[in-house]
Amino acid sequence: MRYDRSHKLYDKAVTLMPGGVNSPVRAFGSVGMKPLFIDSAKGSRIYDADGNAYIDYVCSWGPCILGHSHPDVINAVKEACGKGLTYGAPTEKEIILSETIRELVPSMEMVRMVNSGTEAVMSAIRAARGYTGRDMIVKFKGCYHGHSDGLLVKAGSAALTSSVPDSDGVPKAYTDNTLVALYNDNDSVRELFEKYGENIACVIVEPVAANMGVVLPKKGFLEFLRDITEKYSSVLIFDEVITGFRLGLGGAQEYFGIRPDMTTLGKIVGGGMPMAVYGGRRDIMECVSPVGKVYQAGTLSGNPIAAAAGIATLEVLIKNSPQIYKDINKKAEKIAEALKSTGAYVNQIGSLLSGFFTDIEVTDHDGAVASDANRYTAFFRYLLENGIYIAPSRFEAMFVSCAHSDEDIDKTCGIIRSFTPK
Ligand SMILES: *Cc1c(COP(=O)(O)O)cnc(C)c1O
């Protein structure tokens, strides 16, 4: 493979944007390569600036569950574009999308549309704080909820309760109210509630963690979170930006049979356009302005083009469910088997999966971090050279889409099985 044109573009881009990119993971930093610049994408394939084709398992980090350029979605966008790009006023499309979401995810009795997952989470937490009148929040080590100040934290070394900013430019004071617990560790949550329970506005969790690689909730973990938040009258927020419409039409909450108080959606809900949603119990959502006193706004929120893409995507999923999910899940299982043959420890649920190069079971952030980075890099490079595009970071999921054909899957599995690390 030749990457001449990508490299030339990168050399220019890096003078214009930090790292030459608009989101850090795209920079290929952890695999010591210059990033590929993408020119187009269709179905299961992306094509780079040099004309190389790859079977894509990044899928724009989750949105492309139908594959790239699905004709129904593209047509819906084209049609919407003909009517103007934005009005800054309500549209019927927002009603259609909201109703569809509520039908599929009944806990989202009321919703508000925003432009990114970051914004959805930030706003959901503000609503939870406004509703409870409390300041503290609990998040889990290794869960990602976007890049807003209060969520860029890691647990302090001494105790879980002293959190420190994970990024320069975040004042210590902004993370003082963020408590960090350990994923799959009920005791770590109980401890925080015993100490601060009366001050905890909410617990936010990825019901299936997919930003430390894929890590599944242990049996009883999510139930425990539901119980303890109820006991202390805290709000339970499921961040389903990845799992929403991915683990099934009803997301992780349907999959595990747990009703959170609030939910955030992103990625798939915009069908490839900038769109995210937060919502939940009516009494909480009615705290949001203009009904309530929790301020939150957006010039482009509920944008008609993004709404059109989201509606079209959900319609295809609804029309073809449950077969569509059975199909992508089975394909993911095949890839999981191939990954295991390389000696990786594999976490897979539905069409989400990760291979960790480690001998131990990966159930939390420490386990994920303990996996072999060099071996992942070698694996990534081997796959790329053979026309398979996976995340350039071992802390990101592999996404299977409906556009991955049986031939794509067989080819991918063959190449994975032929990987022999030095
Ligand atoms: C991607 C992601 C976000 C952030 O969404 P952006 O649209 O990138 O801001 C939040 N939470 C989870 C679980 C995510 O995977």
The ligand as an SDF file (V2000), in Angstrom:
LIG
                    3D

 15 15  0  0  0  0  0  0  0  0999 V2000
  -18.6560    9.2930   21.6080 C   0  0  0  0  0  0  0  0  0  0  0  0
  -19.1720    9.3170   22.9990 C   0  0  0  0  0  0  0  0  0  0  0  0
  -19.5180   10.5080   23.6540 C   0  0  0  0  0  0  0  0  0  0  0  0
  -19.2160   11.8500   23.0610 C   0  0  0  0  0  0  0  0  0  0  0  0
  -19.9020   12.0960   21.8760 O   0  0  0  0  0  0  0  0  0  0  0  0
  -19.3360   13.2130   20.8650 P   0  0  0  0  0  0  0  0  0  0  0  0
  -20.3910   13.2970   19.8300 O   0  0  0  0  0  0  0  0  0  0  0  0
  -18.0230   12.7040   20.3710 O   0  0  0  0  0  0  0  0  0  0  0  0
  -19.1810   14.4580   21.6490 O   0  0  0  0  0  0  0  0  0  0  0  0
  -20.1270   10.4300   24.8830 C   0  0  0  0  0  0  0  0  0  0  0  0
  -20.3630    9.2610   25.4720 N   0  0  0  0  0  0  0  0  0  0  0  0
  -20.0340    8.0980   24.8940 C   0  0  0  0  0  0  0  0  0  0  0  0
  -20.3500    6.8160   25.5820 C   0  0  0  0  0  0  0  0  0  0  0  0
  -19.3960    8.0850   23.6540 C   0  0  0  0  0  0  0  0  0  0  0  0
  -19.0260    6.9250   23.1060 O   0  0  0  0  0  0  0  0  0  0  0  0
  1  2  1  0
  2  3  1  0
  2 14  2  0
  3  4  1  0
  3 10  2  0
  4  5  1  0
  5  6  1  0
  6  7  2  0
  6  8  1  0
  6  9  1  0
 10 11  1  0
 11 12  2  0
 12 13  1  0
 12 14  1  0
 14 15  1  0
M  END
$$$$
